[in-house]
Amino acid sequence: MPRHSDLSDNSDSPAVKCFQELPDDTYEAIGSDANTIRRIIRQQQNLPIEVIKYLHFTNVPPTIAEEFSSSSARSMFSYDTRSMIIKLVTGVHQVASRGLFCEVQDVVRDMSLHRSILVVGSARVRGVSSSKEADESWALSQPIPGRDAKWPTVAVEVGDSESYGKLKADAEWWLTNSRGDVKLLLIVSINPKTPNITFETAFSDAVGSLPHHQPCYLPTIRQSITISRHGAQITASPEVPLTIEFEELFCRRPVPPEHNIDISPDQLRHISSDVWMEQGL
C-alpha cells in the first residue's frame, strides 16, 4: 500500500475522517443501550479476527459512550453524530503495542526518568467534539504551564495494513485535537496474511485551519521502517532505529547523559517475531 509523507486530505475534520476510513468489513449496529453494545462485542469476539475488527454503533447516548470500558477494546465517540467506533483488540494487537511499550519503558528507566512520565495506556481523552482511546500512551507526571495536561506527549496506534487509511486518520485526530500537545504518534501497521510489519513515526506541522478557526495539524511521516521475514531471514528496511526524540516525550531538552529513545532494528525484529508467532505465520 502506498504511503505519503503528508497524511492529510480534504475531508472536513480529523474526527470525520476516522469514521470515513473505517474498513469495508466494519460491523454496523444501533447502540442505543449498553447491553446491546456489549452483547454484539461478545458475539464479534467469538468470530475469527486476524489483527483487529472495527464495530460502528450509531444513536449512542453520550453517557453510555463515556462509561464504556474494556481491556479488549478501544473506543472513539463523536458527540456531534452520537456515533461510536469500537476497535476489538486481539493477542496480535496486544503483542505489538506491549512490545513497543516495554522497549520505551526500558530506555526511560535506564535514564532514571520513569517518575517523570506517566504510563496512561489507553486512557480516554476528549477532544473538540469527540473522544478517543490510544493503544498505548505516555504523559508528563508534572504539568507544564500553557500545556493541557490531559494530553499524552506520545501515543501508539496499531492496526492492520488493510486499514492503513484509518491509522492515518487516527494520527491526525491526536495531533489536531491536542493542538500539537501530542508530539508524536507511533503507527504500527501489521499485514494480516504475510510476515510484514511497518513501524512509523508521525509528527505534526500546523498548516491551515478547520472550522471555528481551529488549527489543523497535518501529520507528517518522519520514519517508516518495515520488518519482513523471507524464509529464515528477517530484514529491516531501512536498517535504522525507530526514534522518539527526547523532547517529544519529556517536553524539555535532554541533559547529558539523557538521550533520545532509540528502538534498534534488532528490537523491532524481536517485536515482529513475537507478533508473527501470535499470528501463526
N, C-alpha and C positions, 0 to 999 in steps of 0.2 A: 504494500500500500504506500503511495507516495506521501512524503512528508515535506512540509514547507516551514521555513523559519518563522513566517508570520502566520499565526494560528487563527486570526480573526476573519470574519466575513461580514456581510452587510445585514445580518439579522438584527432584530430590534434591541435585544439585551442579552447578557450572558444567561440569565435565568430562562428566557425563551429558548435559547439555543440548546440548553441542557435537555429540554423536553422535545425539541425538534430533532435532536440527534439520537433519540432512542432507537435501538436496532429494530429490524422488522419483526423479530420473534418476541417482542415485548408483550407480556400478558396484560390485557386491558380489563378493568373491572370498576364498578362503582364501590367506593369505600366510605359509605355514609355512617358505618358503625364499626367499632374496634373489633368486635368478634368476627365480622365478615373478613376484615383485613387479615387477621391472624389465621383464620381458617384457610384462606387462599394461600397465604405464605406457607403453611404446613403442607398443603397439597402440592405446591410447586417444589418445595424442598425434597419431596419424595420422588420427584422425577429426575432423570439423569441431567446433570448440569456439568458442562465441560470446564468452564472457568467461572463465569458469573451468569446471572439471569436477572433481567430487569422486569419489574412489575409497575404498572402505571394505574394509579387509582384516581378517580375523579369524584367530585362532590364530597370531599373530605373536610369535616369540621376542623377548624384550627386547633381546638382543644385536643382532639384525637391525635393530630399530627405532632403536637408539642409533647404529648405524653408517650408517644411511641418510642420504644427502646428494645433493641435486640442485639445480642452479641454476634448473631449470624446474619445480620443485615445492616445496610447503611441506608439512610433516608434523606430525601430532599423534599421540601414543601414550598409551593408557591401560594402566598396569601392572596395574590390577585385572582388566581383562577381556581383556588381550592383544590389543586391537583398535587399528588404526592408520588414520587418515584421511590420504589424500594429496590435496592440492589442486593440480591442474595449472594452472600459470600460463601465460597467453598474452601476445602482444605488447600487447594491450589492457590487461591487468592490469599489465604492466611499465611501460607509458607512464604510467598513473595513479600508481602508487607512486613511480616515479622522479621524476615531475613534482613531487609534494609534497616529496620528499627534497631536490631541488635548491632549491626555494624556501626551505625551512627552513635549509639549509646556507648560502645566500647571506646571510640575515639574521644568522646566527651568526658568519659570517666578517666581515661588516661591523662587528660589535661586537668583533672580535679575540678571540672566545671559542671558536674552533674547537678549541683544545687543551684546553678544559675539559670537552668531551664526546667520547665515543667513538661512532662510527657502527658499530653492531653488526648492522645489517641484519636478516637472517633467522636470526640465531643461535638455536639451540635452547636453551630454558630448561626445567628440570624443576620442576614444582610439587609439590603434596601427593601425588598419586597418578598424575600424568600429565605429559607434556612437550609443548611446543608451539613452533612457529616463527612469528614475525610476518612480515609482508611488508616492513616497514621498522621500525627502532627505534634509539633513541639511549640511551646510558648515560653515567654520570658517569666521568670519567677518574680521579678521586681518590675513594676510598671515604669515606663519612660514618659516624661511629660510630652504631651502632644500626640501620643500614640495610643490608639484604642486597645486596651489590654485584652479584650475578648478574642482578638485575632491571633492565631498562631503565626510564627515567623516562617516556618517551613511546613509544608503538608505533602502528603503522598496520596496519589490516586492510582488504583490498579484496575486494569480491565483487560479484555482480550483484543487482539489485533483487528478483529472484525467489527469492533465498535470504537475504533480509534477516534472517530468524529465526536463521540460522546466524551471521551477523555479530554479532547481539546476544549470542548465547551466547559467541562468541569474546571479545567485550569483557568480559563478566562473568568469563570464565576468567582473563584477565590481571589484572583488578583484585582478584579474590578470592584467587587463588593467591599473588599477591605481597603480600597483606595490606596493600594500599594503597601499596606501594613504587612500583608503576606508577601514575603520577599522572594520565595522560591517554591515551585512545585516540582516534586519528583513524580514522573509519569512512568508507570510500568505497563507495557503492552505485551501480553502473552499470547502467542499463537496457540489456539486450542487443539491443533492437529499435528504440528511438527515441532521439534525442539528448537524454537527460536523465541527469544525474549529481547525486547528493546527497552533500555533504561534511558530516560531523557530528563533533562533539567530545563525548566521554563521559568524565565524571569519576566518582569513587567516593564513596559515602556508606556508612559502616559501619552496617548495620542487621541485627539478628538474628544468628543463628549457625547453622552447619551441624553435622552430627555431629562428635563429638570436640572440641566447643567451639571449632571454627574460625569466626572471624568471617565474615560474609557481606557483601561489599562490593557494594552494589547500584549498577550503572551508571546514571547519570542524564545524559540528553542536555542539554548546555548550549547548543549551537548546531546548527542544521540549515539548510544553505544549498543550494538547488537551482539548478543551472545548466541552462538549457534553450535549445534553438535552435528558432525558429519562422521558417521561411524564411531570410532572411539575418540576422535579428536574434537575438543571443544575450543572454539576460537572466539576472540573478542575483536570487533571491528568498529572503531579503531582500538588499538591496544593501549588505552589510556585510562586513568582512574576517573570515576564519576565524582565530581567535586561539588561540595556545598561550601561556599566561601564563608569564612568565619563571621564576617559582618552580617551575612544574611541570616544566620542562626541566632547570633547574640546581639545584633544591632549596635555593635561598637567595634572599634579597631582591635586587632589582636595585640597582646603584649607578649613579646617573646618570653618563653618558647611556645606560646599559643600559636595555633596554625589552622589552616583550612581542614575540613573533614574530607579526606580522600578515601573513596571506596575503590580498592585496586581491581584490576581486571581479574585476578585470581579470586578475590572475594565475590565479584559478580558471577564468576563461573560456579563457585560453590553454591550461591543462592539459586542460580539457574538449575544446577544439577538436582537440588532438593525439590524444586518445582516440578521438573520433569519426572522425578521419581513419584511424586504425588499424582501427576497426570497419568502415569503408567506408560510413558514414552521411552 
